[in-house]
Structures are given as C-alpha cells and as structure tokens.
Amino acid sequence: MSLPASSARREFALEVGQPDSRVDLARAALLIAKEEYPQLAVERHMGQLDQLAEDVKDRLDEGSDSLVVFQELIRTMYDRSGFSGNREAYYDPRNSFLNDVLDRRRGIPLTLGIVLLEVGWRLGIPLEGVNFPGHFLVRYPGMAIRLLVDPFETGRIWFEDQAQELLDRVYGGMVRVRPRFLKAAGKREMLVRLLANLKGIYLNVQDNDRALAAIERILVIHPTAAGQIRDRGTLLARMGRPDEALEQLQWYLDYAPEASDAGRIRSLVEELRASGGREAGP
C-alpha cells in the first residue's frame, strides 16, 4: 500500500516549521496520526486535552499552588481517567498515535508523557519532557523541589536525585547518569522520538511504506539528518526504487565519507548501479 503525502503532511511541515516554543506539540502529534487516519478530527482530540484540564480545575481551590495542581493532575489522569502503560502490546503502533492514546487510555511513555505535558501546560504548570535513555520522563521543575514523573508507571513520582535508580531499572546498573540524560527535550525532539518509534515498529514488521513515511517526516524536521537519509536510501533500495535510493545513498557518502558504515553503503551503491540504477548526481 502506498501512503499519500497528504494535506496532513503539509500541515505537519507548517507546524514544525515554527520556532520550537511555538510548535503545538499535541497538534503536530495528531497530524502524524492523521496520515494513518485520514478522517481524524484533530480538534475533537484537542478538546479531549482541554477537558482533562477542566476536570483537574474542577477539583482545585482557587489559588492552589503549582505543586498542588500538579498532584491533582496526576490523580485525574491516572486514577480518575484511567490512563496507563500498555504492557500487553507495547509495540502496537496505536500506542504512538495520540488520538488512539486519548481514546483507549493506553500508551507508551512518550505518548502518555505528551498527554501529561499538554494538560499540565493548559493548567499553567511549566512541565518539561526529558528524553531519558530508554524511557521518556516528565519533569516538574519547581523552585524548591524538582520531580521526575514516569508517565508509563501510572505517574509514579521520583526526586530528580533518584535518576540513577531510574536508569538502573532500564540498564541494570551498567550505565551511569550523565547531565545530558536529564536535559529538557524540545518539542521537535519529542516528535522525532515519536516518529523513530514508529519507524522501528514498521521496519520490524517490514511495512516499508509506513517506515518510509516515518523517515520522511523526521526529515521534515531535520532535512540533513545523515542517518535518516542513509536509512531512506537503503529502504528505497529494498522497495525496488534504485534511482531514488542511489541519490540518497550518494548524498550520505558525500556528507559522511568516513562514517563507520561507509564501506557497506559504497557496496550497496555499486550493487544498485550494476543492477541498472542510474549514476546518482544533481
């Protein structure tokens, strides 16, 4: 099946083409989903996020401080609304589509984190996404206290100085925390991580069209991401599109001639040319 670069792709490009601070994270994530669900009503799902924020407000006293609002947000999202990590089908692509996550109340750390961030921002809480290795987190950056939230574990809260313990749960003590692991993630970074999740899922089941669509949207955000251009080229070769593949792979070799995989890519380029692909060039 060939997936069209629809109006959703154009809308996505416009959304992520803004300065990072102005990107609407939820809208961009829904536009990613809209390529899979062409009839998806973006505004309806944006309204679900608005309603979750209203549900939190309904349980607060006027003038509640930020930490109280944050705690009520966690209770509303997980205890009352029933959001949870999808352990039974972690690699189901629906876990990466924000509309499905909002409707099914199931997701992966990143998409549950996006819900938490978006509702928190609507409530005036300056939450931050954290591209922690192996497991996306959300940070409450309070003046007196900094907390990390695991969106997958029903909003379990950790003090930031417990980050090593969190990392040990993923890597069994083999990796030490570094400051960059706790750096706040920009909205584009989160969208790239979302698309990389989808790319990996589709490559694993050899759904080449959807994998290619994920790569191409990463390249909308980062047009010169060398690894993605290489992967686009190898995927196009696998799909029987040698001329397009050669163009991408030659660009990669010109850009990164000393890359660790350059020899493998040169062999693929030679193989494609021998099988009838044209010389790559301008």
N, C-alpha and C positions, 0 to 999 in steps of 0.2 A: 504494500500500500504506500502511495506517495502522499506525504503530508504537505499541504499547501502552505507557503509563506503568506498567511492570510493577513487581514487587517489587524488581527491580534499581534502579529509580529511587528507591524508598523507602529502600532500603539505602544508596544513594549519598547521599541527603539526610541520613541519620543520620550517615554517616561524615564528611561535610564540615561538619556542624553542630557538630563539636567544636572546641576551641581548635586553632589551626594545628599546634602542636607535637605534638598527639595524633592528628592525622589520619594514617591509614595510607595513604601515597601509592600504593603498589602495589595495595592492595585497592581504593581508590577508582578507579584507572585500569582495573582489571579489571571493576569494576561498570559503568563506561562501556561497556566491550566487551560486557558481558552483555546489554545491550539489543539488540545486533546478534546475539548468540549466546545465546539463552535457556538452552541446556543447558550453558553454560560452567561448568566446575568450578573455582571460584575457588581452592579450597585446593590443587588439583593444581598450579596455576601459581605459587602462593605457595611451594609446595615446590620448584619449579624454582629459585627465587631462593635458597632455603635450600641447595640442593645446590651451586649455584655458589659460595656462601660456603664450604662444606665443601671443595670442590675447591681453593680457594685455601689454606685452612688446612692441607691435606694436604701442601703444598709449602713450608711455613714451619717454621722452627725455633722452639721455644718462646721467647717473649720478644722476637720480632722487633719492631723499632721501626716506627712508623706509616708512614714513608716506604717501607720495605722491603715492608710489607704492601700498600701502595698500588701499588707497581710490580708486585708479583705479581698483584694484582687485574687490572691492565691486560693482562698477559700471558695470564692464564687466560681472560679474557673474549674477547679478540680473537684471540690466536694459537692457543689450545687449543680454545676453544669455537666460534670462527668467526663471532662477531658482526661485522656490517659494515653500512655505509650502503647503502641501496637506491637506487643511482643510476639504474638502468634503469627503475624505476617509482616515482619519488619521491612522486607524488601518489596512489598506490594507498592507499585508506583502511586497508588491513590494516597499513600502517606505523604507524598511530596506535592500533591495538588491541594492548594489552600481551600478551595471550595469543598473538596471531599473531607478534609480535616474538620472544617466547620460543621458540615452536615453529619458526619459519622462520629465526631468527638474522639477520633483516633489519629495518631500521627507519629512522627519520628521527632527526635529532639529539636531539629531545626524548625520544622513547621509549627510544632507546639510553641516553640520559642517565639516565632513570628506573631502568633496569636497573643501571647503574653506581652510582648513588646507593644504591639499595636493598641491593645486595650489599656495598657499602662500609660502610653503616650496620650491617649484620649482623656485620661484622668490626671494628666499633668505630672506624672512620675517620670523622671529622666532616666529610664532604664536603658541599658546598653546590651547589645549582643556581644558574645565572646566566642570566637572561633577556637575553642579549646580543642586540643588534639583528640580526635575520636569521638567527641561528644559535645555538641553545641550547648552553651550555657547562657543564662541571662544574669546581668549584674544589677544590683540595686546600689548605686554609688552615693550613699548617704554621707553627710558631713561627719557624723560621729561613728558610723558603722558602715562597712562595705560587705555586702552579702552576695553570694552566688546562688542561683536557683537552677536546679536540674529540671527542665521542663518535661522530661520523659518520666521522671520518678515522682509523678503527682506533685510537682512543685517543691520538692524537698529543698530545704534551705541550708546552706553551708556558710560559715565565715570564710572570707577570702583567704585567710592564712591557712585554711584547710585544703587548699588547692592540690597539694601533694597527695593527700589522701584520695581525692577525686581521681587524680591521674593514676594512682596505684590500682584503682578499681578497673581501669581500662588496660593498663600495661603491666600489671603485676609487679610493680616496683622497679621495672627496668628503665624507666625514663624519669629524669628529674625535671621539676618545674623550671621554666625559664620565663623571664619577664614578658617575652613576646607571646607566650601562650595565653596571657591574660589581657592582651591588648584589645581595646574595643573594636568591634567589627563594623565597618561601614556598610551601608545598605547594599551597595553593589557587591561587596564581598559576600554578603549573605545570599544574594541572588545567584552568584557564581557557584557557591557551595550547593545551593538547591539544584541548579542545573547539572552540576557534576554528579550529584546523587542520581539524578535521572539518567544521565549518560551511562554511569556504571551499571545501573539496573538493566538498561536496554542492551548494552553491549554483552552483558552476561547471558541474556536470552537470545542474542543475535537478531534483535529487532533493529536492523540497520537504519531504516528510515527515521525512527524516533531518536535513535542515538545521534544521527547526523543533525536532526533538528535541535537537540540539546547543545551540541557543539557549536552550531551556528549562532545560537542565542548567547552563548558565552562570548563568542567573537563580536557580537553586537556591543557587548560591554567592554571587552578588551580586544580590539581588532588585530593587534600584533602579538597576541599570546602564542608564542612559538610552539609550545607543546600541543595546543589545541589545533593549530594549523597542521602540524605533523599528523595528529590523530584524524583530522578531517581528510587529509590526503590518503592515509592508509585505509580509512573506511571507504572512501570513494573507489579506491583500487579494488577492495573486496566486493563492492557493489557493481563492478564492471563498467566503471566510468574512468578509463585510463587517462584521457586528456586532462580532465579536471584534476585527477589525482597527481599527475606529473607537475602541474602548475603549483599545487600546494606543497608538494614534497621538495621541488627545486627551490621554492622560496625558503623553506625551512633550512635546507643545506646552505643556501647563500647567507642566511641570517646567523646560523649556528654551525659553521663548518667543523668546529672542534667538539661538538656535542658527543656525549658518550655513545649515543646510538647512531652517529652519523654514518658509520660503515654499513650498518643494517639498512638504513634508508637509501644509501647510494646503491646497494644491491637491488633494492626494490625498484628504484628508478631505472636501473639498467634492464631489469626484467620487464618492466612496463614498456620501455622503448623497444625492446626486442620483440615484444608481442604485438607491436603495431601502434603504440601511442605516439603522438607527435612529439617533437622536441619542445620542451617547455620554454617559454620565453614571454616577452612583453606582448 
